[in-house]
């Protein structure tokens, strides 16, 4: 008997993957985003700034001489795939398709996040906060957050759209700060929920260890603060999924894929924060 998979099954799988995926990728939407890119690269434009001058009657106007530049994000192709053997399906007491939805979607989400993290780490000349801020060899603390906010403020980076990515170790250190957990200083119920979602103007994002790399730790942990417009993320192929029967394997091949790239647009809106764990 020929093995066929119905269109209804494929459609249901595709919708489930997308729902789980969007709930897992924590950096999606925190950068300037372009979708439907045609080609292997996308260029994000950057326009310089100028200073207004006094208008003197009967004289020529003085142009700002604004500079224009651009940065390029190169697309990379990724796929997450797994076989679902028709014999194994009869030997297990759980819905393997549902489980594979979780495995595939989370793998795609982590890889998308890692693209963005690698681009943040590759920023050429961002502002920096040393691990000695707030004490020699210290983990994340209020002083480091203040220093990151100060660096962005000095560059006139807008207060709206600021994000901060850190490891779970830095979250644990912040939860030990009275200024973060006390209602006298913040409205965030950090000790009740066990998380810090926003503080000092930053939307705070936390992730644990990841096989893809996660928040980098060459020696000390490097956390990142950035403004949404300082980073670019582009997709030439948005996440999609397929389910195909492979006769040679007597299995269904469950796969999800996407093609995307990320790049730092303006280093003035990026801060690297070093933390000693």
Secondary structure, 3 states (H helix, E strand, C coil): CCCCCCHHHHHHHHHHHHHHHHCCCCCCCCCEEECCCCCCEEEEEEECCCCCCCCCCCCCCCCCCCCEEEEEEECEEEEEEEEEEHHHHCCCCCCHHHHHHHHHHHHHHHHHHHHHHHHHHCCCCCEEECCCCCCCCCCCCHHHHHHHHHHHHHCCCCCCCEEEEEEHHHHHHHCCCHHHHCCCCCCCCHHHHCCCCEECCEEEEEECCCCCCCCCECCCEEEEEEEHHHEEEEEEEEEEEEEEEEHHHCEEEEEEEEEEEEEECCHHHEEEEEECC
